[in-house]
Amino acid sequence: MKIGATIQMVSLELSLGCNLSHIHPQCPNSLGSSRYQLLPRDQKLNHDNAVGIIKELYDNFDFRGWVGLSFYNEPLLYLDRIISVAKSIREFAPELKFMITTNGTCFPEDMSPLKIFDWIGVTNYRDLETPNEEKLDELRNLIGEGTWDPPHGLFVTNGRLDRRIESNIGVERLHTPCLYPFKDLAIDYYGNCHICCFDWLGRANVGNILIDGVAGCMYNWERIVRSITISPMTDDAPDVCKCCKHVKFKKLDSINKEAQQAAKLWLSSHP
């Protein structure tokens, strides 16, 4: 089994901005370029390299999970870009499913392009701007109300900003394995891979996929995951993981059951 089969989602950050960053100081997006201060910024994700990343993961690493086209940004600010990438990926991998997470305040006049997404998560922060209810109804008509079995449709949730922008370093937790990386391999706008969304600074150092290549980053990702999914974590586990404050991720996510089963098999063969 190839390691890409264990990953439930790969997220691509195809743009930087968010229209609500000025009222959400708890979000890493509010920091602007300083959130990448520890990471390379020589290259950027574009249509061709984003599609190429998914194709290589699909062809060479058996990735069959979700493709997320958002990270710490507002994806609907660049709707044409994300739709174009999704269409190009679907040409060679029609079975892959697509999702975005949005604050729901930038819906286009013509909602029909959003039909390409199998899952749209709308986070209603209930502050200065809230999603337009008529647009949400249009979206429900396009992709359906959200259901979990199988995961599909529109999910509207109330936004609660946590304290992840603060230091993620807590007390040592070597005996609390973490399975969270199987949920999402996030690749930021500059191509930096993140072991999870809480390590938005990139301290775990998975690598830069535009510099190190897909194979190099997948090698690093598997090595790190091997080091943090056992008890105790190994000596070479990233320090940010050894002392991570977030200790609630002891179960595998289930947004892609095939990847969930593949991860269980991988874990059983790498005690």
Wavefront OBJ file of the C-alpha trace (Angstrom):
o trace
v 0.000 0.000 0.000
v 1.277 3.462 -0.895
v 1.172 6.130 1.758
v -1.059 8.534 -0.204
v -3.934 6.078 0.187
v -4.056 6.897 3.923
v -4.674 10.633 3.478
v -8.301 11.716 3.637
v -7.806 15.156 2.100
v -5.161 17.292 0.434
v -5.833 21.015 0.791
v -4.438 23.581 -1.622
v -4.279 27.257 -0.645
v -4.613 28.904 -4.065
v -4.794 32.481 -2.770
v -3.836 34.490 0.290
v -6.594 36.920 1.130
v -9.646 36.869 3.355
v -12.198 39.663 3.499
v -12.807 39.115 7.225
v -9.198 38.967 8.427
v -9.418 42.528 9.781
v -12.104 41.507 12.270
v -10.643 38.099 13.128
v -7.332 38.722 14.902
v -7.511 35.160 16.266
v -7.048 33.739 12.749
v -3.556 33.185 11.293
v -4.701 34.952 8.110
v -4.810 38.210 10.059
v -1.011 38.067 10.382
v -0.485 38.585 6.668
v 2.830 37.406 5.288
v 4.327 37.017 8.771
v 2.513 33.688 9.172
v 5.045 32.327 6.653
v 8.051 33.794 8.436
v 9.672 30.390 9.050
v 8.967 29.072 5.556
v 10.175 29.504 1.964
v 8.256 31.987 -0.165
v 10.180 31.756 -3.427
v 7.386 30.163 -5.469
v 3.590 30.168 -5.437
v 0.869 27.687 -6.199
v -0.688 28.274 -9.581
v -3.051 26.328 -11.809
v -0.425 24.106 -13.399
v 1.616 23.141 -10.362
v -1.493 22.685 -8.187
v -3.006 20.281 -10.713
v 0.378 18.587 -11.117
v 0.670 17.988 -7.379
v -2.668 16.190 -7.221
v -1.876 14.208 -10.372
v 1.414 12.963 -8.956
v -0.230 12.078 -5.638
v -2.962 10.282 -7.568
v -0.688 8.446 -10.023
v 2.309 7.627 -7.834
v 1.012 7.562 -4.258
v -2.552 6.217 -4.646
v -4.210 9.301 -3.182
v -7.992 8.935 -3.562
v -9.260 11.289 -0.886
v -10.885 14.718 -0.996
v -9.288 17.718 -2.671
v -9.796 20.795 -0.527
v -9.365 24.130 -2.284
v -9.063 26.310 0.797
v -6.839 26.614 3.863
v -6.317 29.853 5.841
v -7.922 31.990 3.144
v -11.288 32.880 1.627
v -11.477 30.778 -1.554
v -14.459 32.551 -3.116
v -12.384 35.705 -3.586
v -10.706 33.791 -6.426
v -13.560 31.650 -7.661
v -12.372 31.319 -11.268
v -9.013 30.020 -10.058
v -10.388 27.272 -7.863
v -13.027 26.201 -10.386
v -10.367 25.944 -13.104
v -8.137 23.767 -10.907
v -11.050 21.523 -9.928
v -12.083 21.031 -13.570
v -8.545 20.152 -14.629
v -8.164 17.596 -11.835
v -11.501 16.032 -12.655
v -10.292 15.376 -16.214
v -7.786 12.746 -15.037
v -9.419 11.738 -11.754
v -13.208 11.962 -12.142
v -13.813 10.050 -8.918
v -12.027 12.564 -6.679
v -14.317 14.785 -4.621
v -13.886 18.493 -3.956
v -14.611 20.684 -0.981
v -14.120 24.248 0.171
v -14.619 26.053 3.451
v -15.843 29.635 3.148
v -17.217 32.395 5.355
v -20.110 32.652 2.907
v -19.944 36.403 2.367
v -18.466 36.402 -1.154
v -20.888 34.275 -3.122
v -20.948 35.101 -6.853
v -24.008 36.369 -8.665
v -24.036 33.176 -10.726
v -23.861 30.285 -8.263
v -23.853 27.505 -10.872
v -20.022 27.048 -10.977
v -20.148 25.939 -7.332
v -21.942 22.778 -8.402
v -18.537 21.204 -9.009
v -18.025 20.949 -5.233
v -19.291 17.872 -3.432
v -19.011 19.556 -0.039
v -19.128 23.230 0.862
v -18.640 24.218 4.472
v -19.965 27.678 5.306
v -18.768 29.113 8.611
v -21.162 31.777 9.869
v -19.190 34.001 12.227
v -22.210 36.205 12.961
v -20.198 39.398 13.199
v -20.086 42.275 10.722
v -21.091 40.144 7.759
v -23.153 36.968 7.541
v -23.989 34.653 4.630
v -26.936 35.656 2.471
v -29.782 33.222 3.165
v -31.033 33.332 -0.418
v -27.585 32.357 -1.651
v -27.477 29.511 0.852
v -30.812 28.264 -0.476
v -29.439 28.418 -4.022
v -26.477 26.390 -2.876
v -28.709 23.782 -1.267
v -30.556 23.437 -4.545
v -27.244 22.943 -6.359
v -25.474 20.420 -4.111
v -28.043 19.412 -1.488
v -28.306 19.773 2.262
v -25.322 18.370 4.114
v -25.346 14.665 4.952
v -22.621 12.598 6.613
v -23.228 9.180 5.099
v -21.759 9.715 2.613
v -20.361 13.190 3.303
v -21.954 15.508 0.765
v -23.721 18.843 0.382
v -23.862 22.154 2.205
v -22.869 22.351 5.862
v -23.481 25.636 7.687
v -21.851 25.953 11.104
v -21.493 28.732 13.646
v -17.957 30.042 13.694
v -15.941 29.917 16.899
v -12.378 31.173 16.654
v -10.040 29.291 18.968
v -6.610 30.190 20.333
v -4.478 28.482 17.699
v -2.809 31.766 16.808
v -1.155 31.693 20.219
v 1.764 29.414 20.981
v 0.891 25.800 20.270
v 3.544 24.579 22.707
v 2.244 23.049 25.925
v 3.389 20.349 28.297
v 5.118 17.244 27.023
v 2.651 14.711 25.551
v 4.903 11.937 24.302
v 2.437 9.241 25.397
v -0.527 10.753 23.540
v -0.203 9.653 19.904
v -1.665 11.913 17.237
v -3.629 10.641 14.241
v -4.639 14.072 12.988
v -2.224 14.236 10.025
v -4.217 11.535 8.217
v -7.135 13.984 8.027
v -5.521 16.630 5.861
v -2.228 17.309 4.139
v -2.399 21.088 3.790
v -0.235 22.875 1.224
v -0.089 26.632 1.631
v 0.097 29.299 -1.069
v 3.896 29.066 -1.233
v 3.950 25.272 -1.484
v 4.839 24.555 2.140
v 3.311 21.336 3.480
v 1.826 21.370 6.973
v 1.525 18.317 9.200
v -1.826 19.731 10.372
v -3.775 22.980 10.446
v -2.630 23.737 13.996
v 0.986 23.840 12.837
v 0.250 26.760 10.524
v 3.763 28.090 11.148
v 5.212 24.917 9.639
v 7.485 24.013 12.548
v 7.180 20.291 11.817
v 9.048 20.893 8.539
v 7.340 18.519 6.123
v 9.014 20.388 3.274
v 8.076 22.617 0.374
v 6.408 20.688 -2.416
v 7.518 23.195 -5.085
v 11.156 22.841 -3.987
v 11.448 19.312 -2.590
v 8.901 17.737 -4.916
v 5.953 15.523 -4.099
v 8.141 12.488 -3.408
v 10.397 14.408 -1.017
v 7.491 15.820 0.963
v 5.689 12.487 1.111
v 8.864 10.873 2.441
v 9.081 13.546 5.154
v 5.355 13.294 5.907
v 5.478 9.521 6.361
v 8.591 9.779 8.543
v 6.945 12.368 10.801
v 3.642 10.483 10.965
v 5.507 7.314 11.887
v 7.178 9.201 14.736
v 4.030 10.721 16.305
v 1.417 7.969 15.934
v 2.988 5.686 18.541
v 3.374 5.878 22.311
v 5.804 7.187 23.256
v 6.587 9.381 20.285
v 10.059 8.731 18.918
v 13.070 10.898 19.667
v 13.041 12.353 16.154
v 9.387 13.451 16.349
v 8.979 17.215 15.790
v 9.191 19.235 18.972
v 5.952 20.999 18.057
v 4.192 17.625 18.105
v 5.839 16.385 21.294
v 4.436 19.369 23.195
v 1.302 20.147 21.168
v -1.572 21.551 23.204
v -4.177 19.829 21.027
v -4.623 16.311 22.378
v -8.149 15.416 21.227
v -7.208 13.733 17.961
v -6.857 10.090 18.905
v -9.333 8.810 16.327
v -9.095 8.684 12.570
v -11.392 11.035 10.723
v -13.994 9.365 8.537
v -14.748 11.763 5.696
v -13.221 9.140 3.390
v -13.791 5.610 4.621
v -11.350 4.044 2.164
v -8.535 6.279 3.411
v -9.603 5.618 6.994
v -9.286 1.859 6.452
v -5.966 2.304 4.659
v -4.636 4.316 7.599
v -5.754 1.625 10.036
v -3.911 -0.978 7.972
v -0.817 1.221 7.799
v -0.886 1.792 11.565
v -1.250 -1.919 12.275
v 1.792 -2.675 10.128
v 3.918 0.068 11.710
v 3.542 -0.461 15.458
l 1 2 3 4 5 6 7 8 9 10 11 12 13 14 15 16 17 18 19 20 21 22 23 24 25 26 27 28 29 30 31 32 33 34 35 36 37 38 39 40 41 42 43 44 45 46 47 48 49 50 51 52 53 54 55 56 57 58 59 60 61 62 63 64 65 66 67 68 69 70 71 72 73 74 75 76 77 78 79 80 81 82 83 84 85 86 87 88 89 90 91 92 93 94 95 96 97 98 99 100 101 102 103 104 105 106 107 108 109 110 111 112 113 114 115 116 117 118 119 120 121 122 123 124 125 126 127 128 129 130 131 132 133 134 135 136 137 138 139 140 141 142 143 144 145 146 147 148 149 150 151 152 153 154 155 156 157 158 159 160 161 162 163 164 165 166 167 168 169 170 171 172 173 174 175 176 177 178 179 180 181 182 183 184 185 186 187 188 189 190 191 192 193 194 195 196 197 198 199 200 201 202 203 204 205 206 207 208 209 210 211 212 213 214 215 216 217 218 219 220 221 222 223 224 225 226 227 228 229 230 231 232 233 234 235 236 237 238 239 240 241 242 243 244 245 246 247 248 249 250 251 252 253 254 255 256 257 258 259 260 261 262 263 264 265 266 267 268 269 270 271
